[in-house]
Amino acid sequence: MGYSDNFTLSGSVALDQVRKINGNINKDGSEWRLGGSWLTDFGIINFSMGRSEYDDGGQKDNYSIGTFLPLSVLGVDTGEWMIFPMAGINHNEVDSFVEEEPASLDELVMQQNTSNGGYLGTMALRPLTEHWTVLGFAGGGLGSDDYSNIWAGTGASYKINDNHSFNIFGFYADDNYGSTSKITVNYTYEFK
């Protein structure tokens, strides 16, 4: 369960030791995500689909499949940090407001755009103590019709015990059609 500008319910189910399904949805259903991951001998394959809203209006539906792997499997010593390069392909469907100033609210016009492309990025995390872990990630992508985006986030988590944990997280994304920024506080209960 989490809160940014709206309450969000999240969940994750392990199908077995290598496959997991996860998702989240906010209180009014305007933003949601469903995804999963599959751990292989070399890295992790993940998929995701979801809807997000831009800060200034409009929304984006995103579908992606990709992978990330620890640099350590390539023989790179990253010290106390665990670093994961990531890459994938995606499909975006965007509804954004036309930028011309309308004479009235009745004249607001939504413009639909579709793009296919790919992304590259990296994620890094480091346990500081038995309870505290910090993480960050950043990346960007390019797509058809001159679409481009960048995204970054950072945060920290506190593990109270094997069942209870909290985290705080900041996130920013920007693309051709708008930007999104959030600070989220989450509480997690893990069933054993």
Secondary structure, 3 states (H helix, E strand, C coil): CEECCCEEEEEEEECCCCEEEEEEEECCCCCEEEEEEEECCCCEEEEEEEEEECCCCCEEEEEEEEEECCHHHHCCCCCCCEEEEEEEEEEEEEEEECCCCCCCHHHCCEEEEEEEEEEEEEEEEEECCCCEEEEEEEEEEEECCCCEEEEEEEEEEEECCCCEEEEEEEEEEEECCEEEEEEEEEEEECCC
